[in-house]
């Protein structure tokens, strides 16, 4: 889900958990990671679709908002100081 850009891909399908066959678990394991996988989930995709923009409400993180709001707050402070002078 990409809330700021209002993008989402919907996926339909099935999933199969494999926890009793070491071959796919070893094949997909990351050799640079110390943890040992215990299972694999194999997805079979039957359909996908991109969602319509009007159905996704934009959402932003606090950091993203702060980057936009801070310059506005600074400008307001500057203008209030000019008015006071």
N, C-alpha and C positions, 0 to 999 in steps of 0.2 A: 504494500500500500504506500503510495506516494501522495500524502495529503497536500503539501504545498503546491504541487503541479497537477493535482487532481487526476491521478492515473492509478488504475488498478487492473490487474489481469485476473479474471475468474477462471479457475481450472476445475474441470469435472473428470473424474476417473476413479480408479480403485487403488488401494495400497495393500501390499502384502509384507508382513513382517517375517524376516528370515533370521532365526536365532539358533537354528540347529544344523547349519551348514557352514563350516569354517571357510570354505573357498571364497565366497563373495565377501565375507567379512575381512579376510586377509587381503583380498584384491583391492578393496576400497579403503583400507586403513592408511592413515597418514603416518609415514615412517618418522617424520620430524616431531610427532606428538607423542608424549609419554603415555597417555591414556590408551587403554585397549578397548576397542569397540566390542560390544556384546551382541549387537544385532544390526541388521540392515533393513531399511524400508525401501521396497521397490514400488515405484509409482507407474501405473499404466494410465496414460492420459487419453481420454476419449473425446474431449472437446475443450476449447478455450475461447475466451472472448475478452475484449477490452471494454471496460465499463464506460458508460456515458458520463461526460463531465458533470452534468447537472445533478447527478446522484451522489457526488462526493463533496462533502463540506471541507473547505480548506482548513488545515490546522497547522500551527507552527510551534516550534520549540521556544522556550523562554530565551535562549541564546539568539535565535533568529529574529525574534521580536525586539530584543534589546538592541541589536545592530541597527534596526530601523528607527526605534523610538529615541535612542540617545541623541542623535543629531537634532531631532525635533525639540527635545527638552532643552538642549544647549541654545538653540535658536530662540526659544521662548524666553529663556533667562536673559539673553542678549537684548531682545526687544523690550522686555520689562525694564531693564536697566536704562535703555534709551528713553523710555517714557518717563521714568522717574527723574531723569536728568532734565 
